[in-house]
């Protein structure tokens, strides 16, 4: 059995040219929103064959809901006991709600020098604005009437603004940002998605939207939040641990199969 001790002196780093600093997320906010919009609206052009395994069943499911929306909408409208609570919950997905959440994360992050909270606030606001633009555009194109508009309810291209649910888009886009930023905190993830689900469901139980409006809005919000996080997230802990200096020894096993030698190696760096 062998014992090998190695002491290593870390050489002084050689001077390197200073790179220009990366612009902050605040400075690139509106530029990023414009880039997001281009990517979102051209996304269908980039679907691949493998995407069909979920795109086709999803499309069939949504089309099926279109045919049953009036029935389910009329059934939920028969009971008004849940309307007040549903509308109270849905406020969390309004413009005031997402502004409070995004602003809260950002201000706390700035005040406490917490880069994760600060980025969560910025990306949440970005995703919510992306969702607001997308949902407003789709509402203008589809013009679906809401459940409480009489005999023309649920009809498309009839001057309405029911499809998709804007509250669902914004709630899910922000929840996805928070859940991805705090991917190492299960409770935060569950809470974020639970609140988004509650907002989406409340739009149906409150008589403001149909199930298909909510489903499509939630899906859009999830996709937008996922894209914004993956595209603009910045890893604050990108330092290479192998270059860090430590006064504690590193213990590694030594094993030479062919020479039948076994041992332990100790290594210091300073």
Backbone bond lengths (Angstrom), bond angles and torsions (degrees), N, CA, C in turn:
res aa  C-N    CA-C-N  psi(-1)  N-CA   C-N-CA  omega(-1)  CA-C   N-CA-C  phi
1 X - - - 1.467 - - 1.525 109.23 -
2 X 1.311 118.52 137.59 1.455 122.10 -174.67 1.511 110.41 -118.85
3 X 1.337 115.36 148.68 1.457 122.14 175.90 1.518 107.72 -122.52
4 X 1.300 117.08 119.43 1.458 121.50 -178.48 1.513 109.23 -116.68
5 X 1.322 114.62 124.92 1.463 120.65 179.28 1.525 108.61 -113.50
6 X 1.315 116.46 128.64 1.460 121.46 -177.93 1.513 109.39 -129.60
7 X 1.311 115.07 128.12 1.466 120.40 174.94 1.511 108.49 -109.65
8 X 1.303 116.25 130.81 1.459 121.00 -175.99 1.511 110.22 -125.46
9 X 1.304 114.89 128.47 1.458 120.32 176.23 1.522 109.08 -96.82
10 X 1.283 115.60 123.69 1.456 119.71 179.79 1.519 109.76 -74.76
11 X 1.322 118.24 119.52 1.464 120.05 -177.95 1.523 111.18 -67.42
12 X 1.308 113.78 149.85 1.471 118.66 177.73 1.514 109.55 -63.78
13 X 1.312 118.16 133.97 1.459 120.24 -179.01 1.517 111.24 -64.76
14 X 1.311 114.84 137.29 1.457 120.03 177.63 1.516 109.34 -77.19
15 X 1.308 116.62 145.09 1.481 119.03 -179.14 1.518 110.61 -63.23
16 X 1.318 114.93 135.50 1.463 120.44 178.86 1.519 108.88 -121.76
17 X 1.288 116.58 151.75 1.469 119.43 178.44 1.519 111.06 -59.88
18 X 1.292 116.63 138.27 1.452 121.35 179.73 1.523 110.10 -76.51
19 X 1.362 114.59 126.40 1.467 119.18 177.79 1.520 109.27 -81.84
20 X 1.285 114.95 151.22 1.460 119.20 178.10 1.519 109.30 -65.97
21 X 1.331 119.40 135.97 1.463 121.74 -176.87 1.522 112.28 -63.16
22 X 1.325 115.01 144.39 1.460 120.44 177.79 1.525 109.71 -72.66
23 X 1.313 118.90 130.48 1.473 120.61 179.04 1.523 110.75 -57.16
24 X 1.310 116.46 143.17 1.459 121.29 -179.37 1.523 110.78 -69.26
25 X 1.333 115.23 161.62 1.459 120.14 177.45 1.525 110.98 -63.51
26 X 1.329 116.59 -30.96 1.461 119.31 177.42 1.523 110.93 -63.68
27 X 1.329 116.51 -44.55 1.458 120.08 -177.52 1.525 112.25 -68.97
28 X 1.319 116.57 -29.15 1.466 120.17 -177.25 1.525 112.17 -100.40
29 X 1.328 117.02 12.56 1.458 120.67 -173.05 1.525 112.07 -56.84
30 X 1.309 117.45 -57.39 1.463 120.66 -175.51 1.529 111.34 -69.63
31 X 1.321 116.66 -33.99 1.457 119.82 174.72 1.520 110.66 -62.54
32 X 1.315 116.71 -40.00 1.460 120.54 179.24 1.528 111.70 -68.08
33 X 1.336 116.46 -37.45 1.467 119.80 177.86 1.528 110.24 -61.37
34 X 1.320 116.66 -43.39 1.470 120.38 178.70 1.534 110.50 -63.30
35 X 1.330 116.69 -42.47 1.461 119.63 177.53 1.514 112.11 -63.91
36 X 1.334 115.85 -37.24 1.467 119.81 177.70 1.525 110.89 -61.64
37 X 1.319 115.97 -44.84 1.461 119.91 -178.01 1.528 111.49 -60.69
38 X 1.307 116.55 -41.30 1.463 119.63 178.08 1.518 110.50 -62.11
39 X 1.328 116.18 -44.26 1.468 120.14 -178.97 1.529 111.57 -67.18
40 X 1.323 117.41 -39.39 1.469 121.42 -177.79 1.519 111.27 -65.73
41 X 1.325 116.86 -47.80 1.463 119.93 -175.48 1.523 112.97 -74.24
42 X 1.319 117.69 -21.94 1.469 119.94 178.36 1.524 112.18 -97.72
43 X 1.332 117.20 -0.83 1.468 120.49 -178.27 1.534 113.18 -55.88
44 X 1.348 119.96 -41.70 1.480 118.92 179.49 1.524 113.42 -59.49
45 X 1.329 117.33 -24.70 1.464 120.23 -179.93 1.525 112.02 -74.58
46 X 1.327 115.81 -14.34 1.462 119.95 -175.85 1.520 112.78 -108.70
47 X 1.317 116.79 12.91 1.466 119.72 176.63 1.520 109.84 -65.75
48 X 1.309 115.92 140.08 1.456 121.82 179.45 1.521 110.06 -109.44
49 X 1.326 114.81 172.80 1.465 119.35 -177.23 1.535 111.01 -58.80
50 X 1.330 116.44 -38.14 1.460 119.44 -178.86 1.515 113.43 -65.84
51 X 1.329 117.50 -22.87 1.459 120.72 179.82 1.528 112.19 -72.84
52 X 1.309 117.15 -17.34 1.464 120.42 -177.72 1.529 112.11 -65.76
53 X 1.326 117.08 -23.02 1.470 119.40 -176.47 1.529 111.70 -67.49
54 X 1.337 117.00 -22.31 1.466 119.51 174.69 1.526 111.87 -111.63
55 X 1.329 118.35 -28.73 1.465 120.74 -176.87 1.526 111.61 -67.33
56 X 1.327 116.91 -41.27 1.470 120.12 -178.46 1.524 111.69 -67.69
57 X 1.359 119.60 -51.65 1.472 118.53 177.77 1.530 112.82 -60.45
58 X 1.323 115.95 -36.90 1.470 119.46 179.34 1.526 110.16 -63.42
59 X 1.321 117.68 -45.31 1.463 121.41 -179.69 1.520 111.42 -63.50
60 X 1.322 116.00 -41.08 1.470 119.65 178.32 1.520 110.48 -63.33
61 X 1.334 116.13 -42.00 1.465 120.11 179.49 1.515 112.38 -62.80
62 X 1.322 116.99 -42.91 1.460 120.48 179.44 1.520 110.92 -65.15
63 X 1.336 117.17 -42.62 1.459 120.39 178.26 1.524 111.16 -62.28
64 X 1.327 116.62 -36.65 1.470 120.38 177.61 1.520 110.76 -64.54
65 X 1.328 116.28 -39.58 1.462 119.73 179.32 1.526 111.08 -66.63
66 X 1.325 116.99 -34.61 1.471 119.46 177.86 1.528 111.01 -56.03
67 X 1.321 116.04 -37.86 1.469 120.34 -176.46 1.525 112.52 -76.39
68 X 1.333 117.41 -19.50 1.474 120.22 -177.94 1.521 112.31 -110.61
69 X 1.319 117.55 -1.85 1.463 120.29 -175.33 1.523 113.24 -58.70
70 X 1.315 116.59 -43.48 1.468 118.31 -177.28 1.523 110.96 -63.51
71 X 1.320 116.69 -38.04 1.468 120.59 -179.98 1.522 110.71 -64.81
72 X 1.340 116.00 -51.44 1.466 119.36 -178.77 1.522 111.51 -66.50
73 X 1.339 116.22 -35.76 1.457 119.06 177.85 1.519 112.20 -64.94
74 X 1.334 117.08 -39.86 1.467 120.89 178.68 1.527 110.88 -68.17
75 X 1.320 116.86 -35.85 1.467 120.07 -178.96 1.523 111.34 -67.80
76 X 1.334 116.90 -43.17 1.470 118.96 -179.89 1.519 110.73 -69.71
77 X 1.337 117.29 -26.31 1.466 120.78 -179.55 1.524 112.15 -73.62
78 X 1.333 117.83 -16.41 1.456 121.13 179.21 1.521 112.29 -68.12
79 X 1.337 116.52 -20.46 1.466 120.44 178.66 1.528 108.44 -116.55
80 X 1.324 116.71 130.15 1.464 120.07 -179.67 1.525 112.79 -113.29
81 X 1.336 116.97 8.02 1.460 119.86 -178.07 1.525 112.32 -67.37
82 X 1.342 116.62 -29.36 1.458 120.30 -175.88 1.526 112.89 -93.65
83 X 1.319 117.76 -2.85 1.461 120.30 -172.46 1.523 111.94 -64.83
84 X 1.337 116.96 -47.35 1.464 120.19 -176.97 1.525 111.14 -61.09
85 X 1.333 116.59 -46.30 1.468 120.15 179.71 1.519 110.89 -65.07
86 X 1.327 117.19 -39.52 1.466 121.39 -179.19 1.516 111.05 -63.12
87 X 1.295 117.27 -43.17 1.460 120.09 -178.90 1.525 111.63 -70.41
88 X 1.337 116.85 -30.94 1.466 119.42 175.88 1.527 110.62 -66.70
89 X 1.324 116.10 -41.93 1.465 120.33 179.61 1.521 110.92 -66.11
90 X 1.328 115.92 -37.85 1.463 119.58 -175.25 1.518 112.79 -67.46
91 X 1.343 118.12 -14.77 1.462 119.58 178.41 1.529 111.54 -62.42
92 X 1.343 116.34 -26.33 1.466 119.76 179.94 1.523 111.59 -63.91
93 X 1.330 117.34 -23.23 1.454 120.51 179.59 1.513 113.51 -97.78
94 X 1.323 117.05 8.06 1.465 120.45 179.48 1.521 110.10 -82.33
95 X 1.327 115.85 174.06 1.466 120.73 178.49 1.521 110.72 -60.10
96 X 1.341 117.53 -37.21 1.457 120.45 178.43 1.523 110.47 -66.75
97 X 1.334 116.07 -38.11 1.454 119.84 -179.33 1.516 112.59 -65.78
98 X 1.340 117.02 -47.87 1.465 118.03 -178.38 1.519 111.39 -70.23
99 X 1.328 118.24 -30.48 1.465 120.63 176.83 1.528 110.19 -65.89
100 X 1.329 116.91 -39.38 1.464 120.50 179.56 1.528 111.12 -66.71
101 X 1.337 116.60 -43.03 1.467 120.22 -179.14 1.524 110.80 -66.77
102 X 1.328 116.39 -51.92 1.465 119.97 -178.85 1.527 110.97 -62.37
103 X 1.328 117.08 -44.27 1.454 120.63 179.21 1.510 112.61 -64.18
104 X 1.332 116.50 -37.30 1.456 120.26 178.73 1.522 112.00 -63.77
105 X 1.324 116.17 -48.20 1.466 119.42 178.07 1.527 110.87 -59.50
106 X 1.328 115.94 -45.09 1.465 119.74 -175.38 1.522 111.99 -65.88
107 X 1.331 117.18 -46.46 1.455 120.39 -177.52 1.525 111.63 -67.31
108 X 1.328 116.60 -39.15 1.468 119.34 177.25 1.525 110.23 -65.51
109 X 1.335 116.07 -40.83 1.456 119.55 178.99 1.515 112.07 -63.24
110 X 1.321 117.10 -41.08 1.463 120.91 178.64 1.523 111.29 -66.93
111 X 1.316 116.02 -42.57 1.461 120.21 -176.16 1.528 111.66 -69.06
112 X 1.324 117.20 -37.93 1.472 121.18 -176.46 1.522 112.86 -99.55
113 X 1.337 117.26 4.17 1.467 121.90 -177.81 1.535 111.52 57.84
114 X 1.325 114.74 37.57 1.462 121.44 178.44 1.525 107.79 -97.88
115 X 1.338 116.25 103.36 1.466 120.24 -174.85 1.522 112.09 -64.96
116 X 1.332 117.96 -31.98 1.463 119.53 -179.28 1.530 111.10 -68.80
117 X 1.331 117.21 -45.76 1.467 119.95 178.68 1.526 110.56 -63.55
118 X 1.346 116.30 -40.77 1.462 120.07 179.21 1.517 110.63 -61.62
119 X 1.333 117.65 -46.31 1.456 120.31 179.96 1.518 111.15 -66.13
120 X 1.338 116.76 -36.16 1.463 119.84 177.63 1.520 110.89 -59.38
121 X 1.333 116.46 -41.93 1.456 119.60 178.73 1.511 112.61 -64.40
122 X 1.336 116.32 -43.47 1.471 119.81 -178.72 1.523 111.16 -66.70
123 X 1.321 117.00 -48.98 1.467 119.85 -177.01 1.524 111.47 -69.70
124 X 1.328 117.68 -31.71 1.470 120.33 176.18 1.521 110.54 -63.90
125 X 1.328 116.25 -43.93 1.467 120.02 177.96 1.524 110.58 -64.32
126 X 1.322 116.43 -40.80 1.464 120.33 179.27 1.524 111.12 -63.02
127 X 1.331 116.56 -46.15 1.468 120.59 -179.57 1.522 111.25 -65.35
128 X 1.333 116.74 -38.72 1.465 120.15 179.58 1.528 111.11 -65.68
129 X 1.318 116.88 -41.12 1.464 120.16 177.80 1.522 110.66 -65.98
130 X 1.332 116.26 -41.63 1.472 119.66 174.98 1.519 110.34 -57.28
131 X 1.326 116.20 -45.48 1.456 120.33 -179.66 1.507 112.78 -64.94
132 X 1.335 116.15 -37.57 1.461 120.53 178.78 1.524 111.07 -63.84
133 X 1.332 116.63 -42.02 1.465 120.79 179.69 1.526 110.90 -65.90
134 X 1.343 115.53 -46.47 1.474 119.86 -177.99 1.521 110.86 -63.94
135 X 1.331 117.49 -46.87 1.467 119.64 -177.51 1.532 111.10 -66.26
136 X 1.338 117.61 -38.14 1.470 119.86 178.67 1.525 110.96 -64.14
137 X 1.329 116.41 -40.31 1.467 119.72 179.47 1.526 111.20 -65.79
138 X 1.330 116.91 -43.95 1.464 120.41 -179.68 1.523 111.46 -67.41
139 X 1.326 116.99 -36.64 1.460 119.73 176.52 1.526 110.39 -61.97
140 X 1.340 115.78 -41.08 1.451 119.62 -179.32 1.519 112.96 -66.40
141 X 1.321 116.49 -31.62 1.467 120.79 -179.44 1.522 111.25 -80.21
142 X 1.343 117.04 -46.91 1.475 120.08 -173.02 1.525 112.30 -81.18
143 X 1.346 118.19 -34.24 1.470 122.98 177.37 1.535 112.38 48.91
144 X 1.298 115.75 48.16 1.462 119.43 178.91 1.526 110.66 -81.46
145 X 1.319 116.27 135.89 1.458 120.80 -179.05 1.526 110.19 -78.84
146 X 1.306 115.89 150.36 1.466 122.44 -176.29 1.530 111.34 -80.72
147 X 1.342 116.98 167.64 1.467 120.07 -176.48 1.520 114.89 -61.11
148 X 1.314 118.66 -21.39 1.467 120.66 -174.16 1.526 112.66 -104.93
149 X 1.327 116.94 31.08 1.467 119.68 -176.69 1.525 113.07 -110.31
150 X 1.320 116.85 30.84 1.459 120.31 172.38 1.515 114.48 75.34
151 X 1.328 115.97 -146.30 1.466 120.85 -172.51 1.518 113.15 -67.63
152 X 1.322 118.06 -20.74 1.462 121.11 -179.29 1.526 112.47 -92.66
153 X 1.329 118.29 9.58 1.456 122.08 -177.74 1.530 111.11 -59.48
154 X 1.308 115.66 144.05 1.474 126.79 178.13 1.519 113.57 75.40
155 X 1.336 117.88 -3.80 1.464 119.69 -179.00 1.536 111.31 -76.86
156 X 1.314 116.13 143.21 1.458 122.01 176.14 1.537 110.53 -89.44
157 X 1.305 116.17 159.07 1.472 124.30 176.24 1.530 111.29 55.56
158 X 1.347 114.04 42.56 1.461 118.39 -177.41 1.532 110.93 -132.06
159 X 1.331 116.95 28.86 1.454 120.54 173.91 1.508 116.49 84.07
160 X 1.322 118.48 8.70 1.464 120.81 -179.41 1.516 112.88 -92.78
161 X 1.331 116.10 -176.69 1.461 121.17 178.92 1.530 111.46 -144.62
162 X 1.320 115.45 42.21 1.458 120.46 -174.71 1.524 113.90 -88.27
163 X 1.322 117.59 -29.32 1.473 120.87 -172.09 1.518 111.71 -111.24
164 X 1.342 116.88 125.80 1.465 128.98 -6.09 1.527 110.39 -89.09
165 X 1.313 116.81 -179.36 1.457 121.39 177.80 1.528 109.54 -74.22
166 X 1.331 116.75 112.78 1.456 120.51 -179.85 1.513 112.38 -65.90
167 X 1.345 117.77 -36.71 1.455 121.08 177.36 1.531 110.34 -60.44
168 X 1.332 116.54 -40.36 1.464 120.14 -179.79 1.525 111.40 -67.19
169 X 1.332 115.89 -40.18 1.465 119.70 179.12 1.526 110.02 -60.53
170 X 1.308 117.28 -49.79 1.457 120.67 -176.74 1.522 111.85 -68.85
171 X 1.338 117.23 -41.29 1.462 119.84 -179.14 1.523 111.23 -62.36
172 X 1.325 117.11 -44.07 1.457 120.43 -177.63 1.521 112.25 -75.75
173 X 1.307 118.71 -32.33 1.457 119.68 177.41 1.525 110.37 -65.12
174 X 1.327 116.91 -42.39 1.457 120.20 179.62 1.523 111.57 -72.64
175 X 1.322 117.17 -39.72 1.469 120.19 179.33 1.521 110.82 -62.05
176 X 1.318 116.75 -37.43 1.463 120.55 -179.77 1.520 111.01 -67.79
177 X 1.325 117.54 -37.96 1.463 120.82 175.77 1.529 109.87 -61.95
178 X 1.324 117.06 -49.98 1.465 121.21 -177.96 1.525 110.72 -61.75
179 X 1.335 116.82 -44.30 1.460 120.36 -178.48 1.518 111.95 -64.57
180 X 1.322 117.55 -36.55 1.468 120.41 178.91 1.528 111.51 -75.23
181 X 1.316 117.34 -38.97 1.461 119.68 178.13 1.532 110.77 -63.36
182 X 1.326 116.72 -39.81 1.462 121.35 -178.99 1.525 110.41 -107.31
183 X 1.323 114.99 48.66 1.466 120.89 -177.84 1.520 112.76 -64.58
184 X 1.327 117.37 -18.01 1.460 121.11 179.52 1.528 112.44 -94.59
185 X 1.320 117.36 8.17 1.465 122.11 177.35 1.528 107.91 -124.20
186 X 1.316 115.57 96.95 1.467 120.56 -175.70 1.519 112.10 -58.95
187 X 1.328 117.41 -38.93 1.468 120.14 -177.74 1.518 110.94 -64.13
188 X 1.340 117.19 -39.26 1.462 120.67 178.55 1.522 110.27 -64.39
189 X 1.316 117.23 -42.96 1.458 121.17 179.22 1.528 111.18 -61.21
190 X 1.332 115.84 -49.06 1.468 120.33 -178.90 1.525 110.72 -61.65
191 X 1.332 116.18 -42.79 1.466 120.31 -179.83 1.526 111.51 -63.24
192 X 1.336 116.44 -43.98 1.468 120.54 -178.54 1.526 111.01 -61.86
193 X 1.322 117.00 -48.74 1.458 119.94 -178.73 1.535 112.03 -70.79
194 X 1.330 116.69 -32.02 1.464 119.56 177.83 1.530 110.89 -66.11
195 X 1.323 116.69 -41.66 1.464 120.05 178.25 1.529 111.36 -65.80
196 X 1.334 116.22 -40.55 1.468 119.32 177.78 1.525 110.51 -63.42
197 X 1.325 116.52 -41.02 1.473 120.62 178.11 1.523 110.77 -63.09
198 X 1.333 116.16 -41.96 1.465 119.97 -179.77 1.522 110.98 -63.01
199 X 1.338 116.66 -42.40 1.469 120.10 178.45 1.525 110.40 -61.91
200 X 1.333 116.69 -45.47 1.466 120.48 -178.49 1.522 111.54 -62.58
201 X 1.318 116.30 -47.29 1.466 119.95 -178.96 1.529 110.67 -63.56
202 X 1.327 115.87 -37.99 1.466 119.45 -178.64 1.524 112.48 -63.53
203 X 1.316 117.50 -26.95 1.472 120.19 178.69 1.530 110.70 -69.48
204 X 1.335 116.55 -28.47 1.463 119.99 175.80 1.524 110.74 -82.53
205 X 1.346 116.49 -49.41 1.466 119.24 -177.78 1.518 111.80 -67.43
206 X 1.337 117.49 -21.82 1.457 120.23 177.18 1.515 113.41 -85.48
207 X 1.341 116.97 0.99 1.461 121.12 176.68 1.508 114.37 76.41
208 X 1.338 117.40 20.88 1.449 120.02 -177.85 1.529 113.03 -98.25
209 X 1.320 116.70 -23.58 1.458 120.88 -177.07 1.524 110.53 -146.00
210 X 1.318 114.57 164.11 1.455 121.57 173.64 1.529 109.85 -91.36
211 X 1.333 115.75 166.78 1.465 120.30 -178.82 1.528 111.06 -60.10
212 X 1.330 117.71 -41.18 1.465 120.05 -179.84 1.532 111.06 -65.06
213 X 1.341 117.50 -36.15 1.464 120.39 176.65 1.520 110.62 -59.23
214 X 1.333 114.54 -43.25 1.464 121.10 -177.50 1.520 110.85 -70.36
215 X 1.332 116.98 -43.43 1.458 120.76 -178.19 1.528 111.25 -63.49
216 X 1.307 116.54 -47.87 1.468 120.25 -179.30 1.531 110.13 -66.28
217 X 1.331 116.71 -41.10 1.460 119.61 178.45 1.519 112.08 -62.00
218 X 1.325 116.99 -41.82 1.466 120.85 179.14 1.520 111.05 -65.31
219 X 1.319 116.44 -41.70 1.465 120.88 179.54 1.522 111.01 -64.25
220 X 1.329 116.24 -43.78 1.468 119.88 178.15 1.530 110.87 -61.89
221 X 1.336 115.71 -44.47 1.455 119.25 -179.82 1.514 112.44 -61.94
222 X 1.331 116.70 -42.60 1.462 120.36 178.52 1.524 110.60 -62.07
223 X 1.330 116.22 -44.89 1.458 119.89 -179.67 1.518 112.47 -64.54
224 X 1.328 116.83 -40.35 1.465 120.44 179.40 1.519 110.84 -65.67
225 X 1.327 116.54 -46.30 1.457 119.74 179.42 1.513 112.36 -62.24
226 X 1.310 116.54 -40.42 1.462 120.91 178.84 1.524 110.76 -63.87
227 X 1.323 116.96 -42.32 1.461 120.38 179.77 1.529 111.22 -65.78
228 X 1.339 117.08 -46.68 1.458 120.63 -178.10 1.527 110.53 -60.84
229 X 1.320 116.81 -42.85 1.471 119.12 -178.99 1.526 110.63 -65.72
230 X 1.317 117.31 -48.13 1.463 120.11 -176.86 1.525 112.23 -66.10
231 X 1.315 117.06 -29.16 1.457 120.22 -177.00 1.520 112.85 -85.30
232 X 1.333 117.84 -37.05 1.460 120.24 -170.50 1.526 114.50 -115.82
233 X 1.313 117.88 -1.56 1.471 119.58 178.18 1.518 110.05 -65.62
234 X 1.317 115.56 136.58 1.457 121.10 177.40 1.519 109.36 -117.68
235 X 1.337 115.68 126.70 1.453 121.32 -177.76 1.519 108.71 -78.98
236 X 1.321 115.69 114.14 1.469 119.60 -178.37 1.514 112.80 -79.99
237 X 1.334 117.44 -11.77 1.465 121.24 -177.66 1.518 109.71 -116.49
238 X 1.335 115.90 55.72 1.461 120.06 -176.36 1.520 112.97 -94.59
239 X 1.346 118.10 9.46 1.457 119.87 179.10 1.507 110.52 -65.29
240 X 1.312 116.14 143.57 1.459 121.95 178.88 1.520 108.82 -83.79
241 X 1.351 117.32 113.65 1.458 121.33 -177.18 1.518 112.28 -63.31
242 X 1.318 117.69 -23.75 1.446 120.16 -176.00 1.520 111.98 -69.50
243 X 1.350 117.45 -17.95 1.452 120.11 -178.82 1.516 112.56 -98.37
244 X 1.318 117.52 -0.42 1.447 120.26 -177.92 1.533 110.59 -79.45
245 X 1.335 115.29 144.76 1.451 120.81 -179.76 1.513 109.37 -93.08
246 X 1.330 117.32 135.58 1.450 121.77 178.72 1.518 109.99 -139.67
247 X 1.324 116.78 147.20 1.457 120.94 178.48 1.516 111.80 -92.70
248 X 1.297 117.79 -1.34 1.452 121.09 178.49 1.517 109.66 -90.72
249 X 1.324 116.81 142.49 1.471 119.38 -179.63 1.516 111.78 -73.62
250 X 1.309 114.58 150.66 1.467 121.59 174.25 1.526 107.21 -105.14
251 X 1.299 116.59 122.89 1.461 121.83 -177.87 1.526 108.58 -103.15
252 X 1.328 116.23 124.56 1.464 120.88 -179.15 1.523 110.01 -130.78
253 X 1.327 118.29 141.65 1.465 120.14 176.73 1.520 111.22 -74.23
254 X 1.314 116.26 145.33 1.452 123.08 176.81 1.533 107.79 -113.46
255 X 1.335 116.23 127.94 1.465 119.55 -175.42 1.514 109.37 -145.47
256 X 1.340 115.62 119.42 1.461 122.17 176.61 1.521 107.65 -118.41
257 X 1.328 115.12 101.08 1.465 119.78 -174.10 1.513 112.19 -63.97
258 X 1.325 117.09 -43.42 1.459 120.23 -176.38 1.523 111.73 -73.84
259 X 1.340 118.19 -34.84 1.452 120.40 -179.60 1.513 113.22 -89.26
260 X 1.347 117.70 -1.47 1.467 123.34 -179.65 1.531 110.57 54.96
261 X 1.317 116.45 45.35 1.452 121.75 179.36 1.528 109.34 -117.45
262 X 1.313 113.33 135.94 1.446 119.90 -178.89 1.528 108.36 -131.64
263 X 1.314 118.53 144.94 1.448 119.90 -179.72 1.511 112.17 -172.96
264 X 1.320 113.05 -170.70 1.454 120.27 -179.87 1.521 108.07 -132.07
265 X 1.325 116.46 136.75 1.450 121.44 178.56 1.522 110.42 -110.99
266 X 1.342 115.63 136.78 1.459 121.54 176.43 1.527 107.68 -114.04
267 X 1.325 116.38 136.10 1.452 120.54 -176.52 1.522 110.72 -138.79
268 X 1.334 114.55 131.05 1.480 120.23 175.55 1.514 109.38 -118.67
269 X 1.327 116.21 148.48 1.458 121.06 170.53 1.521 108.52 -128.94
270 X 1.332 116.47 137.49 1.466 119.00 175.26 1.525 111.09 -148.57
